[in-house]
Each structure stands twice: as structure tokens, then as C-alpha cells.
């Protein structure tokens, strides 16, 4: 995760949490899948990187009090620091929160190992959503779906109830469309920017394909 992405995520979190209100407020929600509703603003777990644990706890508590029920993180965010701090901070809300995590591993063994490590750091025995992280090329797609590929771990984990939903994140239109053609994913995490859509049509095809396939759109 680069510094620009980190600062952007931090600024977004500050805008949401700047009210200073305590006591549960309700943000507007949208349906994800199977009757699950998520707040229209999610909590990017990367924002707790560099915080003391007590500050991370307070930040998550304030997010929860302001109606955020969707929390997303990945092991690549500062070598697991984000997961460790988010896991501790999210403990009081875990049963009600929607927790999403990701893996950059493209093979089954690597994905299984990373998933288990993430669960330990996040102090949970399941993920509401587990995602293939940052799929950028058709080569990635082929590795994921090849024999011994990461998709085998995802499907096995869902059978074992370790993950409830399967999704992916991508910054490549080509890769995202290829993934959607290969499997009925529950959701797509994609950088939707209306300026990019207007100027270069970037992302519109992914939105349309996801809608066609019945995949929820996260951005």
C-alpha cells in the first residue's frame, strides 16, 4: 500500500469520524447480498496503522457509533499491523460487523496460509467476505483458476463456513471482466470514479458486467 493511498484513506476516515458524536447513529445502507445491508461508507482498516491500540479502539468505536458496519482490511497493509489493531478494536462489534479481508496469494496453499494468519490477527474464525486482492492481469486470473490455484481454497473455505461470501478487488478492467466471466462472485471491489468514467469510460464496463452477473458493487 503506497503513501498516497494511505493518505487518501486516512482523509476519508477523518471526514466520516470528525463529528465526534457518540451513541449509535445510522448511515444510509445498501443491500449487499442475501438480505445483508452495508453502510454506504466503509471503514478502511489501513487507517489504524501507526496508531496506539487505544486510539485504534476509539477510532473503530466512533466509526461504529456513527453507523459504519462494513470493515475492510488486508494482510499487506503494513505487514499485518492493520489487521492486528483492527482485530482488537473490532472485538466488541464483531458479531454485528461485516468484516472483509483479502489475499494476494494466487495458489491454494499460499491463500490458505494467508487466510489463517489473517484470522488469527483479526481474532475471528470467519470472514463475512474474503477477496482476491489486487488482481491486475489475465495471468493472475489464470493462476487463480488453475489446478492448485487460490480459488480452490476459497471454495473449500466457504464449504467449511470460514468465509460467507467470495469477491475480488481489481484495478484493471480487463482482469475484472475476465474474473466475472469465470465465476459468480458475490461482489466486486473496484475504484469507481465518475471523472474517469466521463473522460475515459474507465470502470463502466465492470459496473455493467457486475450488474449482469448479480455481483454487488463496492468502491
N, C-alpha and C positions, 0 to 999 in steps of 0.2 A: 504494500500500500504506500503510494507516494505522498509527499508532504502536501501537495495541492489537494488531493482527495481527502486527506485527513483534515485539513483546514476547512474545506467545504462542508464536510460532515459536522465538524465542531460548530461552525457558524449556524447550520440548520438546527442543531440541537439547542443552541443558545437562544435562538428565536422562539422555539417552542417552549422552553423552560423559563423564559425570562419573566413570566407573570408573577412568580413567587407564591402562587396560590397553593394551599394545602387543602385536603378534603377532595374527594373524588369528583372530578368534572368529567363531562362526556364530550369527546370529539366526535364528529360525524364518522360513521363507519360504512364500509362497503363489504358486500358479501365476497368471501374468498372462494370456498368450495364447501359443499355438504352442509350448508347452513351456518358455517363459521363466518363471523364478521370481524373485520380488522379495522382498526383506526386508520384514517386516511393519511396520517403521519406515523411513520415507524421510527423506532429507536435504533440508530446505527451503533452497534456495540463498540466500534472503534473510538468513540468519544471518551471512554473511560481510561484509555491508555494515558499513562503519566500521572493519573490521579492517585491520591492516597485512597485506601479502601473505604474509609468513612465518607470521603467525598463522592466516590463512585456510588456508594449506598444511597446517599442523599440525592444524587442526580437521577438514579433509577426510580427512587421513591417519588420524586417530583414529577417525573415523566408519567408514572403510573397514576398519580393523583390528578394529572391533567388529561387523563383519558387515553393514554397510549398503551395498547395491549399487544403490539407487534414489535418483537425484538429480533434483530438480525446481527449475526457475528460470524467470524471465520477464524480458523487457527493461524492463518497467515498474518493477522493483524498483530504485529509486534510479537511474533513467536509465541502466541498463546496468552499474552498478557491480557488482552481484551476479554478473552474467554474466562480466564481465572477471576478477574474482577467482576465481570458481569454475572458469572455464576453465583458468586457470594451475594451480590447485591440483589439478584432476582429471586433468591430463595423464598422470601415471604409471599411472592406473587406467582411462583412457578406453575401452580395447578391451574391458574386462570389465564396466564400469559400464553401467547403464541410465540414459541421460540424457533427461530430458523437458523440453521448453520450450513456450512458448505465444506467442500473438499476440492482441492486442485489435483488430487491424485486421479490418474486415468486408468489404473489397473485395479483389479478386485482386491488384491492383498493390501495394496497401499491405501485404498479408500477405506477398507475395513479397519485398518490400524489407526488411521487419522480420525475416523468417526468415534472409535472407542476412546481415544485420547481426548477428543473434544467433549465427550460426555462426562469424563472424569473431571475435567477442568470446570465444566458448567454445572456440575453436581446434579445431573439428571440421568435418567435411564431411557429417555426417549426424546426425539425431536418432533415437533409438530410439522416441520418442513426441513428436508435435507436436500441440498442443491449441489449440482456440478458447478464448480466455481470458475468463472472467467474462461469459458470455452471460446477460443479465438480462431480456430481453423478447422477445416474439414478433416485434417489429420487427427486433431483432437477427437472429433466425432467418431471417426473410425476406431480409434483406440478404445474409446468408451464402450462401444457396442461389439467389439471383437470378443472372441472367446477369452475368458480371463480378464475381461475389461471391467471397469468400475460399475457398469450397470448391473452386473451380477450381484455385487454387494448391495446395491440399492434395493433390488427386488427381494433379496433374501432378508434384508433388514426390515423391509415392510411386512413380509410374511411373519416375522418374529415380533412385530409391533414395536420395533425400536424407532421406526420413523412412520409418521402418519401420511405424509404427502411427499411427492417427489417433484423437484423442479430443477431449474438451472439458471445461471446468470451468464450473460454474454455481452460483448461489446462489438460483435461482428454480426451484421445482418445475415451474411451467408451461412455462418455457423449456426445461428439461431434458427433459421429456416430449415436447415438440414436436421437439426435435433427434433424440431416439431414434426418433421416428416417420418422420423424413426420411432417415435414413442408418444403415447398420450400423456404428456406431462401435466401435472396439476397446476403449475404456474411457471411464469417466465419473469425473471428479474432483468430488466433491460433499461438502459439510460434513455428515457423519453424526454426529448427537448423539442418544444414546438418551433423554436427558431430553426433547429436543424431540419425538422420536417418541412418547414416552409421553404428553406433555402436549398436543401439538397435531397429532400424526401427520405432522410435517414431515419429509419425506425418504423415508418408507416407500414411497410410490408410485414414486419414482425407483429405489430399490433393486429393487423388483419388476419394473419395466419393463426395467431393465438386465439382470436375470437372464433375463427372457423373450427379450431380443434377443441374448443371448450376449455382452454387454459386461462387461468386468472392472470391478469397483468399487474406486475409490481414494478415500481420505478423509484 
